[in-house]
Amino acid sequence: MNLKKVFAIGLAIRVCILVISWDISNYDLQSYHMVGEMTLSGQSIYPEIALFRYPYVPFFLYLQAAAVLFRPFDIGILKLVIIAFDVGIIILLGEWFKKKSAALFYALSPIPILIAAFHGQFDSVPLFFLLLAILLLKRKKVGWGTFIYSAAIALKTWPLFFIIPFVRLVLSSRANEVRRGIFSKISRLIARNDNVCTVLFFVFLSMLIPLITVYFYSYFFKTPVEQILHTIRTYQPVFGVYGIGLLLKSVFGRSDLYFVGMVEKIFLLSLFVFAYFQRKKTIEENILGILLYLFVFTPVFGTQWLIWVVPFLLILRPRGVFVLLILTSTFLILNYLSWIFYVSDFVLLGSGVMIWLAFIYTFIRYTVPISVKSKPPSSAKVAK
């Protein structure tokens, strides 16, 4: 199908879902109102309000504040912005990654449609920047790629999970980076330095936009920097509703902050260890491996996280991908239907267990491919 038609179909479906869900509110949309109003009035949201309503770098909240000026249409405006970036991912997949079938499946997939247009979570915005950063770095545009990657981190801290694959991509790109532009001096500096300097410089540049936004907010909203950083660092998503977390809660019967924090720290350490030792050929393959590991072993969970894995599944198509996407779509549909109608807790729990098992299967087949005994070619002759 023509990419323009795919784009139009994806946009039309998302706008229809936006219209259908116009009067349906949820905790996150209420948080947009609260954070936007406080920011617009000059009140700091850190640490108390931010801990549960906006546990991120103070970046996207300025758009939430601007949208409040158009209330009661602020949520609709925010969702339109989120939808714009979500359909932007369709363009990146089809035009830049040269994966038109992936673009079509992403346009029609209920996962990004529901998370962006129904739930209103803005994960598609940093996901768009993450994919764009990958493309720029693969095209040897180290300066711009690093800048875009830094913007992705400033929107949500998720892209930090992938810093090891990004470092490896930068190390492979730096020697060939000779392009002109406002980042040419940075690129030449990277190209002249050894690997250690390159890594340190890349990490510094990656954290530049998040740090600038933190200090900007701290100065204008009279909030200590350590309060902002502490809020971002200590935020804990929902524990005990999915996978390992559900298993631990059922076995140990504990959900106190100390236990959850300890388990989460162990998991994050293991995630970076896995990312370091995983050695796939491309950055997309390495990121998909990290995401599959996350959904298999994470003790905490948020439904909006599922959008991150979709474009990488569609680009690479590991074994079992469509079963995984169907089960995940079913899980999301049931969870969002429970906001409107009664859905049995047993059904929700069962669908969650099913996608966890599907992620485990996909992860095992992806990281430890099972060899299949092949038949000899028909032309082969058996020696007598």
N, C-alpha and C positions, 0 to 999 in steps of 0.2 A: 504494500500500500504506500502511496505517496506520503512523504513525511509531513507535508502541510496538512493533509487530511488527518493523519494520526494526531498531530498537534491540536487540530480543531476538535476532534472527537474527545481527546483527553480534557481539553479546556471546557467543553460543553458539559461533560459528565460532572466535572467538579463544581461548576457553577450551579448546575441543577441540584446537587447535594447541598450546596450552600443555601440555596433558596428553601429547600425542603426542611433543613435544620435551623432555619432562621430564629425560631422562638425556643429552641432547645438549648438550655444552658447547662454548664457543668462547672466543676471546681476550677479548672484551668481558665475558662473564659471569665469567670468571676474574678480570678486573680489578675487577669489583664485589666479589668476595670479598676481594681484596687491599686495596683502598682502604677497604672497610668495616671490616675487622679492624684496620688501622693507625689509622684515625680513632677507632674505639672504644677503642683502647688509648692514645690520646693522642699518637701519633706523627704527625709532619708528613709529608705525601706530596710536598711541593714542595721542590726542583724535579725531582729525578731520577725518582721513581716517577710523578709527575703528568704528566710530559712525554709518556709513552707510554700511561699507564693512565687518566689523568683530566685532560686539558689544558683544563679549564674553570674558571669561577668556582666557588669552594668553597661550593656550595649544595645540590645534589642528593646529595652524598656523605654528608650526615647521615642521609638515608633509607637509604642503603646500609649505614651503620653500625648503624642501628636494626634492619635486617633480619637482620644477622649474629647478633643475639640469638636468633633463631629457627632457626638453622642445624640441620639441613640443608635447611630449607624457605625459606631466605632468597631464593634466586633465584626461586622460585615466587611469593613475596610481592611481590618487586620487579616481576615480570612482571605480576602482577595489578593493581598500581598503574598501571603503564604502560598496560595494557589498559583500565583505568577511564577514563583521560584520552583514549584513542583512541576509545572509544565515546562519550565526551563530545563529541568532534568531530562525530559523527553527529547528536547533538542540536542542536549549534550550526548545522550546515548545514540541518537540516530545520525546526527551530523558530524560530531567530533569523534566519538568512539567507533563510528561506522557500523553500528549494531542496530539496524532498522527493526529487526524482529524484537530486540530488547526494548526499543522505544515503544513499539506497539503494545507489547505485554505490560510495560510500565503504565502506559496510558490507560489500559483497561483494568489493571490490577486493583482490587478493592482495598488493598493495604494502604498505599499512599493516598488513594481517594478519600477513604474514611478518616485517616489520621489528619490529613490536611484540611479537607473541606467540611467534615462533620465534627470531629473532635476539636479542630482548630489548633493543634500543636504545631509549633513552628520548626520542627526538626528538618523539614525539607529545605529550609533556608541554609543552615550550615552544611547540609548534605550536598546542596548545589555547589557551594564554595569548595567543599572537599573534592568533588569530582572535577571541578574546574582546575583546582590546584594540581591534581594528578596529571591532567592533560597538558597543562603549561610546563610542568617539570619534565614530562616525557618528550616535549618538544624543545627541551634544553633552555627554556626561559626560566632560569633559576630564580632571578630576582622577583619577577612577577608571580611565579608559582609560590614562593615563600610568603610573599605579601598576602596572597589570597588564602593560603593555608592559615596564616595568622588571623585573618578575618573570620575564618571558620571556627577557630578556637575561641575567639572573642564572643561569638554568638552562643555556642554551647561547648562544654569542655570535652565532649565525645571525641573530636578529632585527635586529642592527645593520645588516645589509645593506639593510634597508628603512627606515632612519631618514629618508631624504629624502621618500618618500611620506607617512610619518607626520607629518613637520613640516608638509607642505602641508595635510594633513587637519586638524591642530590650528589652523593659521592660518585655515582656513575655518570652524572651529567656535567659536573663542574668543569672538567677538562675541555669540554667542547663549547662552553658558554662564552661567546664573543659578541653577542648581539648588542646593538646600540639601544639607547633609551635612558630613562631616569635611573634605572637600576644597573647601568652598564659598569659603573665603578665598583658596585657591590659584587657583580658577577666576576669582574676581572680579579678582584681581591680574593674571592673564593677560589678561582681557578689557579692562583699563584700559591696558595697555602697548602699545607699538608692535610691529611685526613682529620687529625685531631682538631686543628684550627677550623676546618670546614664544619665539622660537627658542632663545635661550640658556637660558631658564628650562626649556623642555621638555627640552632635551638634559641639563641638570643633573638634573632629576627622573628622566629615563630611566636615568641612570647611578647613581642613589641606592642602590637595593637591591644591585646588584653591588658598589659601593664599600663599603657597610656590611658585606656578607658577607666581603669581602676583609679589611677591618680587624678584624672579629670573629675570623676564623680566625688572622690574624697575631698578635693579642693572646693568644688562648688556646692556640695551638699553637706559640708562640715562633718564628714564621717571618717574616723580613723581607718587607714588602709588595712590594718590588721583585722578589723572587724569584717571588712568586705572579704578578705582572703579566707578568714576563718569560716565564714558562712559558706563559701564555695567549697571549701575543703571538707567540712563536716556534714554536709547534706547527705541524708540517707534515704533512698527511695523505699518503696514498700517491700517489706520482708515477709516471707512465709506464704506467698500466694502462688509461687511458680517454682518448678524444678527443685534445685538443691535447697533453696530457702524453705520451700514447703516441706521437704523431707526432713530438714534439720528441726523445723518447728514442731513437726509431728513426733520426732524421736526424742528431742531434748525438752520440748514444751517451753522453750524460752524465746522471748522476743524483746528482751531488755536492750537498751542502747549499747551497753558495754559488749554484750555477746554479739549483736549484729555488727557493731563497729569492728570487732576483732575478726569476725568471719569475712567481712567485706575487705579488710586490709590484706588478709591472706589471699583472697581471690585476686585482688588487683596485682599483688606481687607475682602470683603465678601467671597472670595474663601477660605481664611484660616479659617474664622468663620464657613463656611460650613464644611470644612475638620475636624474641631475640634468637631462639634456636630454630624457628621455622624458616626454611629457605626455599621458597617457591621462586619461579622464574620472574614473574612480574609483580608489580606493586598491587594490582587488582587481586591477584591470587593470594598474596600475603594478607591483605586486608580482609578478604573473605574468610580466610582461615582464622584470623583473630575474632571476627564477628561470630563465627560458628562456635569457637571455643567459649566466647562470652555467653551465648545463649544456652550452652550446655551446662556451664559451671557457675553462672551468676547466682548469688544468694538473694539478690534484690531484683526488682522487676518493675517495668513500666510499659504499658501497651504501646506507647508511641515509639519505643525503641525499635520495634519491628520494621519500621520504614527503612532503617539504615542498611539492612542486609539485602533489600529487594534489588536495587540496581546491580549489585555485584553478583547475586545469584543469576540474574538475567544475562549479564555479560558473559559469565563463565559456564553456566548451566552444568553444575556437578550432578552426579547421579542422584535421582530422587528429588530433583528441584521442584518439579511441578506438583508432586504430592505434598511437599513441604509448603509450597505457596497456597495450595488449596486448603490444607488444614489450618494454616495461619489465617487465611481470609475468613474461614468459618469461625475460628476463635474470636477474631475481631468483631465480626457481624453479631455474634451472640452477645459479646460484652457490651457493644453499643446498643443493641436491642434492649438489654436489661436496664438501660437508662429510661426507656419509654414503657416497656411491658415487663411483666414478671417472667423471669427466666430462672429456672431451678439452679441453686448453687451446685448441685451435683453435676448438672450439664456443663456449667462454666468450668468446674474443676476438671471434669473429664476432657473437655476440649483443650484445656491448658496442659494436661498430662500428655495428650496426643501430640501436640506440637513440640513438647519437650522431647518425647521419644523420637519424633521425626528429625529434630535437630541433632540428637545423638547419632542416629543412623547416618545422616548426611555428613556429620563431622568425621565419623569413623571412615566412611568410604572416601572422604576427601583427603584426609591426612594419612591414612594407611590403606592405599588402594589394594583391594583383594584381587589377586591374580586369578585369571580364568584360563583353564587349560584349553588351548586352541587345537583344532584338528589340523593335520598336515595338509598342504595343498593337494588338490586332486592329481596334479602333474607329477607329484613325488612318487618315485618307484621304490618299492621295498626290496632291499638286496636279499637275494636267496643264498 
